[in-house]
């Protein structure tokens, strides 16, 4: 039970990290090209 909960939380966390990471990449690319 607890292990299942932990796994689902970890999966959600990784999905969240991926979203944040791709957003950051998209934000940084234009400014990086300018400089």
PDB file of N, CA, C and O in Angstrom:
ATOM      1  N   UNK A   1       0.838  -1.205   0.000  1.00  0.00           N
ATOM      2  CA  UNK A   1       0.000   0.000   0.000  1.00  0.00           C
ATOM      3  C   UNK A   1       0.868   1.249   0.000  1.00  0.00           C
ATOM      4  O   UNK A   1       0.776   2.079  -0.905  1.00  0.00           O
ATOM      5  N   UNK A   2       1.703   1.377   1.008  1.00  0.00           N
ATOM      6  CA  UNK A   2       2.549   2.558   1.108  1.00  0.00           C
ATOM      7  C   UNK A   2       3.498   2.648  -0.083  1.00  0.00           C
ATOM      8  O   UNK A   2       3.759   3.731  -0.608  1.00  0.00           O
ATOM      9  N   UNK A   3       4.008   1.492  -0.498  1.00  0.00           N
ATOM     10  CA  UNK A   3       4.947   1.474  -1.620  1.00  0.00           C
ATOM     11  C   UNK A   3       4.251   1.957  -2.897  1.00  0.00           C
ATOM     12  O   UNK A   3       4.840   2.706  -3.677  1.00  0.00           O
ATOM     13  N   UNK A   4       3.026   1.538  -3.109  1.00  0.00           N
ATOM     14  CA  UNK A   4       2.274   1.965  -4.291  1.00  0.00           C
ATOM     15  C   UNK A   4       2.091   3.481  -4.283  1.00  0.00           C
ATOM     16  O   UNK A   4       2.257   4.150  -5.303  1.00  0.00           O
ATOM     17  N   UNK A   5       1.751   3.999  -3.122  1.00  0.00           N
ATOM     18  CA  UNK A   5       1.556   5.440  -2.983  1.00  0.00           C
ATOM     19  C   UNK A   5       2.855   6.172  -3.308  1.00  0.00           C
ATOM     20  O   UNK A   5       2.860   7.163  -4.039  1.00  0.00           O
ATOM     21  N   UNK A   6       3.933   5.675  -2.763  1.00  0.00           N
ATOM     22  CA  UNK A   6       5.231   6.294  -2.997  1.00  0.00           C
ATOM     23  C   UNK A   6       5.571   6.306  -4.484  1.00  0.00           C
ATOM     24  O   UNK A   6       6.036   7.318  -5.008  1.00  0.00           O
ATOM     25  N   UNK A   7       5.342   5.194  -5.157  1.00  0.00           N
ATOM     26  CA  UNK A   7       5.654   5.088  -6.584  1.00  0.00           C
ATOM     27  C   UNK A   7       4.820   6.090  -7.391  1.00  0.00           C
ATOM     28  O   UNK A   7       5.339   6.739  -8.299  1.00  0.00           O
ATOM     29  N   UNK A   8       3.554   6.214  -7.069  1.00  0.00           N
ATOM     30  CA  UNK A   8       2.697   7.141  -7.822  1.00  0.00           C
ATOM     31  C   UNK A   8       3.131   8.583  -7.586  1.00  0.00           C
ATOM     32  O   UNK A   8       3.120   9.397  -8.509  1.00  0.00           O
ATOM     33  N   UNK A   9       3.508   8.895  -6.365  1.00  0.00           N
ATOM     34  CA  UNK A   9       3.986  10.251  -6.053  1.00  0.00           C
ATOM     35  C   UNK A   9       5.273  10.538  -6.827  1.00  0.00           C
ATOM     36  O   UNK A   9       5.434  11.619  -7.392  1.00  0.00           O
ATOM     37  N   UNK A  10       6.174   9.579  -6.850  1.00  0.00           N
ATOM     38  CA  UNK A  10       7.440   9.751  -7.566  1.00  0.00           C
ATOM     39  C   UNK A  10       7.183   9.947  -9.058  1.00  0.00           C
ATOM     40  O   UNK A  10       7.808  10.798  -9.691  1.00  0.00           O
ATOM     41  N   UNK A  11       6.274   9.171  -9.613  1.00  0.00           N
ATOM     42  CA  UNK A  11       5.947   9.311 -11.043  1.00  0.00           C
ATOM     43  C   UNK A  11       5.404  10.700 -11.340  1.00  0.00           C
ATOM     44  O   UNK A  11       5.820  11.346 -12.302  1.00  0.00           O
ATOM     45  N   UNK A  12       4.479  11.151 -10.514  1.00  0.00           N
ATOM     46  CA  UNK A  12       3.905  12.487 -10.705  1.00  0.00           C
ATOM     47  C   UNK A  12       4.990  13.545 -10.598  1.00  0.00           C
ATOM     48  O   UNK A  12       4.992  14.521 -11.348  1.00  0.00           O
ATOM     49  N   UNK A  13       5.911  13.349  -9.664  1.00  0.00           N
ATOM     50  CA  UNK A  13       6.993  14.307  -9.457  1.00  0.00           C
ATOM     51  C   UNK A  13       7.889  14.386 -10.692  1.00  0.00           C
ATOM     52  O   UNK A  13       8.307  15.472 -11.092  1.00  0.00           O
ATOM     53  N   UNK A  14       8.179  13.237 -11.290  1.00  0.00           N
ATOM     54  CA  UNK A  14       9.021  13.223 -12.485  1.00  0.00           C
ATOM     55  C   UNK A  14       8.320  13.889 -13.658  1.00  0.00           C
ATOM     56  O   UNK A  14       8.952  14.592 -14.447  1.00  0.00           O
ATOM     57  N   UNK A  15       7.011  13.669 -13.776  1.00  0.00           N
ATOM     58  CA  UNK A  15       6.239  14.325 -14.842  1.00  0.00           C
ATOM     59  C   UNK A  15       6.302  15.839 -14.644  1.00  0.00           C
ATOM     60  O   UNK A  15       6.476  16.595 -15.600  1.00  0.00           O
ATOM     61  N   UNK A  16       6.159  16.260 -13.406  1.00  0.00           N
ATOM     62  CA  UNK A  16       6.227  17.681 -13.075  1.00  0.00           C
ATOM     63  C   UNK A  16       7.609  18.244 -13.419  1.00  0.00           C
ATOM     64  O   UNK A  16       7.719  19.325 -13.997  1.00  0.00           O
ATOM     65  N   UNK A  17       8.646  17.511 -13.065  1.00  0.00           N
ATOM     66  CA  UNK A  17      10.007  17.950 -13.374  1.00  0.00           C
ATOM     67  C   UNK A  17      10.207  18.091 -14.870  1.00  0.00           C
ATOM     68  O   UNK A  17      10.802  19.066 -15.328  1.00  0.00           O
ATOM     69  N   UNK A  18       9.721  17.133 -15.632  1.00  0.00           N
ATOM     70  CA  UNK A  18       9.854  17.186 -17.095  1.00  0.00           C
ATOM     71  C   UNK A  18       9.172  18.431 -17.647  1.00  0.00           C
ATOM     72  O   UNK A  18       9.721  19.120 -18.508  1.00  0.00           O
ATOM     73  N   UNK A  19       7.970  18.715 -17.144  1.00  0.00           N
ATOM     74  CA  UNK A  19       7.236  19.901 -17.597  1.00  0.00           C
ATOM     75  C   UNK A  19       8.051  21.159 -17.301  1.00  0.00           C
ATOM     76  O   UNK A  19       8.251  22.001 -18.175  1.00  0.00           O
ATOM     77  N   UNK A  20       8.512  21.272 -16.069  1.00  0.00           N
ATOM     78  CA  UNK A  20       9.272  22.456 -15.675  1.00  0.00           C
ATOM     79  C   UNK A  20      10.532  22.573 -16.520  1.00  0.00           C
ATOM     80  O   UNK A  20      10.892  23.668 -16.954  1.00  0.00           O
ATOM     81  N   UNK A  21      11.196  21.461 -16.754  1.00  0.00           N
ATOM     82  CA  UNK A  21      12.444  21.463 -17.500  1.00  0.00           C
ATOM     83  C   UNK A  21      12.211  21.923 -18.937  1.00  0.00           C
ATOM     84  O   UNK A  21      12.971  22.743 -19.452  1.00  0.00           O
ATOM     85  N   UNK A  22      11.190  21.417 -19.578  1.00  0.00           N
ATOM     86  CA  UNK A  22      10.916  21.799 -20.962  1.00  0.00           C
ATOM     87  C   UNK A  22      10.490  23.264 -21.032  1.00  0.00           C
ATOM     88  O   UNK A  22      10.833  23.965 -21.984  1.00  0.00           O
ATOM     89  N   UNK A  23       9.750  23.726 -20.034  1.00  0.00           N
ATOM     90  CA  UNK A  23       9.361  25.142 -19.988  1.00  0.00           C
ATOM     91  C   UNK A  23      10.594  26.018 -19.843  1.00  0.00           C
ATOM     92  O   UNK A  23      10.716  27.049 -20.506  1.00  0.00           O
ATOM     93  N   UNK A  24      11.501  25.607 -18.980  1.00  0.00           N
ATOM     94  CA  UNK A  24      12.719  26.383 -18.769  1.00  0.00           C
ATOM     95  C   UNK A  24      13.554  26.425 -20.041  1.00  0.00           C
ATOM     96  O   UNK A  24      14.115  27.466 -20.384  1.00  0.00           O
ATOM     97  N   UNK A  25      13.635  25.310 -20.731  1.00  0.00           N
ATOM     98  CA  UNK A  25      14.405  25.265 -21.971  1.00  0.00           C
ATOM     99  C   UNK A  25      13.814  26.225 -22.998  1.00  0.00           C
ATOM    100  O   UNK A  25      14.545  26.970 -23.651  1.00  0.00           O
ATOM    101  N   UNK A  26      12.513  26.206 -23.137  1.00  0.00           N
ATOM    102  CA  UNK A  26      11.856  27.082 -24.107  1.00  0.00           C
ATOM    103  C   UNK A  26      12.066  28.547 -23.732  1.00  0.00           C
ATOM    104  O   UNK A  26      12.226  29.397 -24.608  1.00  0.00           O
ATOM    105  N   UNK A  27      12.067  28.841 -22.446  1.00  0.00           N
ATOM    106  CA  UNK A  27      12.255  30.220 -22.008  1.00  0.00           C
ATOM    107  C   UNK A  27      13.695  30.674 -22.239  1.00  0.00           C
ATOM    108  O   UNK A  27      13.937  31.829 -22.587  1.00  0.00           O
ATOM    109  N   UNK A  28      14.630  29.783 -22.049  1.00  0.00           N
ATOM    110  CA  UNK A  28      16.036  30.180 -22.087  1.00  0.00           C
ATOM    111  C   UNK A  28      16.598  30.233 -23.512  1.00  0.00           C
ATOM    112  O   UNK A  28      17.542  30.978 -23.778  1.00  0.00           O
ATOM    113  N   UNK A  29      16.034  29.461 -24.408  1.00  0.00           N
ATOM    114  CA  UNK A  29      16.601  29.399 -25.761  1.00  0.00           C
ATOM    115  C   UNK A  29      16.639  30.767 -26.457  1.00  0.00           C
ATOM    116  O   UNK A  29      17.696  31.137 -26.969  1.00  0.00           O
ATOM    117  N   UNK A  30      15.551  31.529 -26.502  1.00  0.00           N
ATOM    118  CA  UNK A  30      15.589  32.818 -27.203  1.00  0.00           C
ATOM    119  C   UNK A  30      16.615  33.783 -26.609  1.00  0.00           C
ATOM    120  O   UNK A  30      17.386  34.397 -27.346  1.00  0.00           O
ATOM    121  N   UNK A  31      16.628  33.918 -25.289  1.00  0.00           N
ATOM    122  CA  UNK A  31      17.555  34.853 -24.650  1.00  0.00           C
ATOM    123  C   UNK A  31      18.999  34.383 -24.864  1.00  0.00           C
ATOM    124  O   UNK A  31      19.911  35.198 -25.002  1.00  0.00           O
ATOM    125  N   UNK A  32      19.192  33.077 -24.889  1.00  0.00           N
ATOM    126  CA  UNK A  32      20.534  32.545 -25.117  1.00  0.00           C
ATOM    127  C   UNK A  32      21.000  32.895 -26.533  1.00  0.00           C
ATOM    128  O   UNK A  32      22.167  33.226 -26.745  1.00  0.00           O
ATOM    129  N   UNK A  33      20.090  32.820 -27.486  1.00  0.00           N
ATOM    130  CA  UNK A  33      20.444  33.148 -28.866  1.00  0.00           C
ATOM    131  C   UNK A  33      20.778  34.628 -29.012  1.00  0.00           C
ATOM    132  O   UNK A  33      21.644  34.996 -29.806  1.00  0.00           O
ATOM    133  N   UNK A  34      20.099  35.472 -28.251  1.00  0.00           N
ATOM    134  CA  UNK A  34      20.340  36.907 -28.328  1.00  0.00           C
ATOM    135  C   UNK A  34      21.742  37.244 -27.829  1.00  0.00           C
ATOM    136  O   UNK A  34      22.424  38.095 -28.400  1.00  0.00           O
ATOM    137  N   UNK A  35      22.156  36.585 -26.782  1.00  0.00           N
ATOM    138  CA  UNK A  35      23.471  36.868 -26.213  1.00  0.00           C
ATOM    139  C   UNK A  35      24.533  36.015 -26.902  1.00  0.00           C
ATOM    140  O   UNK A  35      25.713  36.107 -26.564  1.00  0.00           O
TER     141      UNK A  35
END
